[in-house]
Amino acid sequence: MRYGPADRFDGQNLRVIRLTRTRDFTTGVQGVDAAARQAWSAIYAEGHASDEPNPLAGAVANAGMTLAAQGKESDGEAMLREAAAIDPRAARVRTMLGLLLSGQGRLPEAAKELEAARSLSFRETEARTELGFVLLKLGREEEALTELRDVLRVDRRASRPYVGVGMILARRRRMAEAITAFRGALSADPGYGPAHLELAGALDAVGQPAEAWPAAARAHDLGEDVPADLWQRLAEKVPSVPPLPAPCAGATGSAIDLDRPPPDVREYVTRIRDRIRSHRAYPRLALDRRQGGELQIELQVARNGRLECAALRRSSGSEILDRYMMTAVRLAQPLPPMPPQLPQPSLILSGTYGFRVVSEPQSLPRTPAR
């Protein structure tokens, strides 16, 4: 606070007390009407330096992002714009607004907000990174490359700009440099799925399928939706790529539940269940699109562990989720052979997998432009 005359400071206190007298603090900033928020902002401005961040703007912006994450994007945008009006110098607020607009595909508007954030703070690297991808989608490739490289000059540990740089270089057929960029992203963050995915595609393009295969498998395990044609090319070139299982015939009605197997096969079935789970995440593209649901798969396993067939018995309602889980079953191969004490020639297993979208504030989009 900038302490002025005592009577002025006391007057501010009285105004705050009057504003909060009927305030229900459990409702958060969304429970404060616009007039009250304007009054609070005016009181704050009187007692603080002009370059101090306004916490009310931050609270309103966070509430806006929460609404957007809940699918109420119009309401969220309105609150973000109000936050920007409350504190026009808040770079982070403009970044959040730019991210929301970018996720909606409103690219020129997004570029405007992200450029504003950059002008307010050169080190607002998330805004500058997203701006690079927005410019790339707008066809302004050279500007995008400059922006992303500038981000890396500020922060060499940021993985996403490396991916953007690599994608642009790959478009220009400068594949060796692109692969170096993708590996730079993984050096910064080994768990960044888009980098594994782009690296797999680049390695396949330069005739290195044996190196592309583990990158594609790792991308899947991190929630990336690996294109079916890439899997197909790798399966044709790399002997170690698990084969696509044949589709099972009609449901038998006597399948063993992967999550509740009977005692005599529990240990073996649990091993198979865990192998499938090790290749399961929440597909990022489905999460970004707020797609959820529950699906059921069925598979038949021979005594030697060979996956004889697999089928989707009940769809989740999301093509992305369905395809992703069938790929997880494929990648779980080779399955362990059945122990000698089990007399069955094969086992038919059934598993149910649920995906539920949890609404929470997030800095989206995270998906690289293609």
Sequence and secondary structure as in RCSB ss.txt:
>XXXX:A:sequence
MRYGPADRFDGQNLRVIRLTRTRDFTTGVQGVDAAARQAWSAIYAEGHASDEPNPLAGAVANAGMTLAAQGKESD
GEAMLREAAAIDPRAARVRTMLGLLLSGQGRLPEAAKELEAARSLSFRETEARTELGFVLLKLGREEEALTELRD
VLRVDRRASRPYVGVGMILARRRRMAEAITAFRGALSADPGYGPAHLELAGALDAVGQPAEAWPAAARAHDLGED
VPADLWQRLAEKVPSVPPLPAPCAGATGSAIDLDRPPPDVREYVTRIRDRIRSHRAYPRLALDRRQGGELQIELQ
VARNGRLECAALRRSSGSEILDRYMMTAVRLAQPLPPMPPQLPQPSLILSGTYGFRVVSEPQSLPRTPAR
>XXXX:A:secstr
     HHHHHHHHHHHHHHHTT  GGG GGGS HHHHHHHHHHHHHHS TTS  HHHHHHHHHHHHHHHTT HHH
HHHHHHHHHHH TT HHHHHHHHHHHHHTT HHHHHHHHHHHHHH TT HHHHHHHHHHHHHTT HHHHHHHHHH
HHHH TT HHHHHHHHHHHHHTT HHHHHHHHHHHHHH TT HHHHHHHHHHHHHTT HHHHHHHHHHHHHTT  
  HHHHHHHHHH TTS    EE  S  S  EETTS  GGGHHHHHHHHHHHHTT    HHHHHTT  EEEEEEEE
EETTS EEEEEEEE  S HHHHHHHHHHHHHT S     TT   SEEEEEEEEEE           S   
